[in-house]
């Protein structure tokens, strides 16, 4: 197998990841909640590129479904500021070949998965009906619970025969950009695999 040759040197890739980290930090400082979201998939057919294309499509589908749960009219300019933001990309595991470690061939898609940092407005308090709250306090997200609970409560809208699991962890320190984009940072994937959705 030919080894992947990254298009950029390490310091350039590091600077790109730092720029994404700054963007995430800016949005969190503006009041958005940050979540590290890990997407795990069932076994997919085809080549590795096909796997990455399918994973990207599934993450885009999840983003759009989430947007429709959060806001009444996701494409209307008055609601754009409330849409969820995803920043992420595919991730490749570093397999260990020690005795007792899982066999690489036994792991779905050779362990390829997808990570994003999700940035959402704070959940709206369910004090009054959403229409009244919007008139009193301006347009707000319809999401009333944290993202991890929403994905658990509404899993039937998100999981399917391709997407097996969504695991969510609140970002409590830093931005998680370095970890989310580590496959790109270390030259294992190219910049065009990075996904930004808003």
Secondary structure as GFF3:
##gff-version 3
##sequence-region A 1 198
A	DSSP	alpha_helix	10	29	.	.	.	ID=ss1
A	DSSP	beta_strand	33	41	.	.	.	ID=ss2
A	DSSP	alpha_helix	48	70	.	.	.	ID=ss3
A	DSSP	three_ten_helix	80	82	.	.	.	ID=ss4
A	DSSP	beta_strand	85	91	.	.	.	ID=ss5
A	DSSP	three_ten_helix	104	106	.	.	.	ID=ss6
A	DSSP	three_ten_helix	108	111	.	.	.	ID=ss7
A	DSSP	beta_strand	113	120	.	.	.	ID=ss8
A	DSSP	alpha_helix	130	137	.	.	.	ID=ss9
A	DSSP	alpha_helix	147	153	.	.	.	ID=ss10
A	DSSP	alpha_helix	155	158	.	.	.	ID=ss11
A	DSSP	beta_strand	163	170	.	.	.	ID=ss12
A	DSSP	alpha_helix	177	180	.	.	.	ID=ss13
A	DSSP	alpha_helix	182	185	.	.	.	ID=ss14
A	DSSP	three_ten_helix	191	193	.	.	.	ID=ss15
A	DSSP	beta_strand	195	197	.	.	.	ID=ss16
###
